[in-house]
Amino acid sequence: MTALPLHFELPEHMAAEKFLSKLGKKIDFQIASEQYATKTFYDSFDWRLYSAGILCELNQSKSASHISLIDRNTGKCLALENQQEVPSFSNQFQDGRLKTQLDPILEMRALLPLCQLPYQIFHINVLNKDQKTTVRIKLEAYENLGSRISLQPLKGYEKAVARVSQLLEKSLALVPTQSSILNSALKLQGRKAQDYSSKLVIKLDPELRADRASKVIYRALLKSIKINEAGTIADIDTEFLHDYRVAIRRTRAGLSQIKNVFPDSIVTQYASFFAWLGQITSATRDLDVYLLNYQQYKAALPKSLQEDITPLYTFLKQKQKQAQTELATHLKNPNYIKQLLAWEQFLKEPLPEKGCSNAANLTIKELADQRIWKVYKRLIKEANEITEDSPAESLHDLRKTCKKLRYLMEFFQSLYPADEIKALIKALKGFQSVLGDFQDYEVQENSLKKFSAEMMANKVESNTFLAMGVLVQYLDSMRNAARHDFAKQYKLFKQEENRIVFKSLFAPQIEVKKS
Amino acid sequence: MKVIAAYSIKGGVGKTSTAVNLAYLAAQSGYRTLVWDLDPQGASSYYFRVKPKIKGGSKELIAGERELDGLIKATDFENLDLLPADFSFRNLDLVLDTRKKPTQRLKKLLQPLSDSYDFIFLDCPPNISLLSEAIFETSDILLSPIIPTTLSLRTLEQLKTFIKENKLKDLKLIPFFSMADRRKKMHREIMETLSEKHPDILQTAIPYASDIERMGLERMPLGGYTNKSRSTEAYQALWQEILATIN
């Protein structure tokens, strides 16, 4: 039964009416409705719904307008609600099946329209001799994209749907199709599904000269910077800025960690440009994070204080708006645009016959081995020196080293066996997160103290400060918990199994022999 | 999942129209709804144009040899499914009697459906028997139509006594007037006295109306062929009242 085709394409020359008259000679049916409508597909910028196998459609006709979620593989409707428009965020949906399905997938990402298709839709009921509907047929005739037939099986009438499916395929010679009309529409726009992902995917040839390979990496990062720029300026959702900043940070890590492949003057010039970008975008991101955490903050308070924290939200919202406006001004500044273009130009330019240094002339695999191994050893050294009494500073420094290692491993992922390097990145990620928590809680604690001082001027109720005090205490306890967890997480990370893989992937051959 | 039984000891009081029309309204407002036609006459199956026949009949059904899910048919209405009747249901009592814990049987059979439906309406045959007891055990609500006649008072009291004696604490009895003819003086008077004596009777009364009778000709729920009438409004009001009682 699973192989039964339910979706068909009409041949290009076959109009809907012609199909219906052909069908009428074979089976008894009734046209339940016939309408002109518009279908708009929605997804987040990073294709979260599509990746989860779901399509979100808004179908609007004169008489009705509804949002539906469709299983991309089976065409089955997962949820449907009558609504005039699609809210930007899942939490703006009314309570119901749509919201429960969308919320965990979309999280903080906004729904954006992908494409809008005008079409004519026929709802057709296939009838048995009692005039009972046994199969529903949806015929959608799109402008420029041909017509589609979908069979909707009804529970308990499996034989009927099999009969109709066979009839369409054999007698009417329709072609079964698996891909959604969305894919055809995207193709017409010159796009394809999942053409953006926040994950870094760089394919490198291990024999490529190090400086050339570095340019490949920076070009991929630049692409991510550029693609997220408009959404960052428009503040569509928090993740445009987040991905933008990640690409900036990776670029900076590259400039400092993929050492000596470009002339010093270039590195100095762009390192300071990207440092500046990191700095002008950080205030907005910090505030975004507080706002994203807000519900968690609220939940951490005793019930009696939960409403008192609201002024903090208002305060953060307002501050975020200010910071966002400033950030947008910076990103629209001609000077910024000029520098980014210059960087792009530099990445496009062919490199000289001979690289500018020894490092530049290595193969990228040789350089990657060297760099990762060196940073890994530094990480182990720093982590080994940390005791129960070490100051917070040493954990912060260790976190930075972890990040460097992580970025290097991600840049060079394609040079190593996929499962091994993936497992190491995962282990590193786990270790990093305890260090990240430790620092984040501390930063949040300090920010809250700073905010409360600013809020004093706004005549905020005393209970709000009380609630913020409780929050600081909560963050402090979380920070302590992260500190205590450090030793355990580090032990996990440095376990023999990981060490062996690190050594086998990155250590110089001679060193392996020595041990 | 809430199980609502349209039940009365008496026949011809409007049980089937109640089950079918309320299920239709529930489905229309987005609740995943199932009607189980337990009456061998198969009236609700007929209204949905589904053959009153199930594979294996009552024996295999009660023995649990067939999962209910495999016997369910989609109706012509969104969110609304039907578990058809079968003529062998006339023996349901006898078949139940052969089982251990016969009154728990329906509950057990419905259990696997609890994630698939928000409401299950049972269209019950008229009598008070072992099957009725099994229905009482499985239902959350016993929705009982009463025609405003003197006899109805006795029937309602019989039912209340039965529920009390059998300690059916989880069962909520909701009586309401059905086939009420406000032109008849006797109907009006009985409705008044009964409502005073039994304040649990719902406010809404379903009128005696020709458009409800037409269900048999149209072979679909009232809402399928009538847009707006006194009857559709009465069912809508009744459903709202029931929802309010549930919540």
Interface residues (C-beta under 8 A of the other chain):
Chain A: E81 G96 N125 D130 Q131 K132 T133 L154 K155 G156 Y157
Chain B: G30 F48 R49 V50 K51 L71 I72 K73 A74 D76 D81 R219
